[in-house]
């Protein structure tokens, strides 16, 4: 489980908002992910790219 979390934490920057939210729902114990999510998507200057079709 720890290795899985470490691998995913490296990919937070590339996750779309829905992907990141799904990760948080599946790993509710990962407080660091929640904090990163809030910081990333609450920042008005953060760039949010729409997923490609």
C-alpha positions in Angstrom: 0.0 0.0 0.0 2.8 2.4 0.9 4.6 1.8 -2.5 1.2 2.4 -4.3 0.8 5.7 -2.5 4.3 6.8 -3.3 3.8 6.1 -7.0 0.5 8.0 -7.1 1.9 11.0 -5.2 4.4 11.5 -7.9 1.5 11.6 -10.4 -0.6 14.2 -8.6 0.7 17.0 -10.9 -0.5 15.1 -14.0 -3.9 14.0 -12.7 -7.0 15.7 -13.9 -9.4 17.1 -11.2 -11.8 14.1 -11.5 -8.9 11.6 -11.4 -7.4 13.3 -8.3 -10.9 13.4 -6.6 -11.3 9.7 -7.3 -7.9 9.0 -5.8 -8.9 10.9 -2.6 -12.2 8.9 -2.4 -10.3 5.7 -2.7 -7.6 6.7 -0.2 -9.4 8.7 2.4 -6.5 8.1 4.9 -4.1 10.0 2.6 -4.3 13.4 4.3 -1.4 14.8 2.3 -3.3 14.1 -1.0 -6.3 16.1 0.4 -4.1 19.0 1.3 -2.5 19.0 -2.1 -5.9 18.8 -3.8 -7.2 21.8 -1.8 -4.1 23.8 -2.5 -4.0 23.0 -6.2 -7.7 23.6 -7.0 -8.4 26.5 -4.5 -5.5 28.6 -5.9 -7.1 31.1 -8.3 -3.8 31.2 -10.2 -3.6 27.5 -10.7 -3.8 26.3 -14.2 -6.5 23.6 -14.8 -6.4 22.0 -18.1 -9.4 20.2 -19.5 -9.0 16.5 -20.3 -8.2 15.6 -23.9 -10.9 13.8 -25.8 
